[in-house]
Amino acid sequence: MIFDIIKNRRSIFPAQYNDKPISKETVQKILEAANWAPTHKKTEPWRFKVFMNGKQAELGRFLSEKYQEVDPKPKQVKIKKLQENPARSAAVIAICMQRDPNESIPEWEEVAATAMAVQNMWLCSAALGIGCYWSSPGLIKYMDEFLEFKEGEKCLGFFYMGHYDEEPPLVKRRPIGEKVEWLD
């Protein structure tokens, strides 16, 4: 049931992924779910660039090299993580947003619509037993040096995907009653 999938969805990080591949058809199915996210004025701002079949390693090299270029005191552990996380993933999806050229709605609404598309991807991945994680490092502002973007398009982060073996720990939430004010 959808409520169980929502409750059990977790961030599963690249370090937890095993070597089992994810088929292009499965990624396509997950992206199709993203395409059904709500969108004000039907701008459908979400855009995705999928890295598979070794292209993830190229992304990792770019991120690692760019970090060393822009950080005056790069840390070895971060250099390694930036390079290895994409390569450990069965797929990495660059999450992008295409701004409505008419600016018919506020930009935050297009960011929110893109985030809802990603939530659809996350829920479908969870239902299929695929681990995933949305990362938005500061380096995304340099992605136009690695990817071709259309006018008004920008990267909002990366959606790492992979199969995993160990079940993630349960997460506790404070009761919803602490976060709601009823105005009956």
Secondary structure, 3 states (H helix, E strand, C coil): CHHHHHHHCCCCCHHHECCCCCCHHHHHHHHHHHCCCCCHHHCCCEEEEEECCCHHHHHHHHHHHHHHHHCCCCCHHHHHHHHHHHHHCCEEEEEEEECCCCCCCCHHHHHHHHHHHHHHHHHHHHHCCCEEEEECCHHHHHHHHCCCCCCCEEEEEEEEEECECCCCCCCCCCCHHHHCCCCC
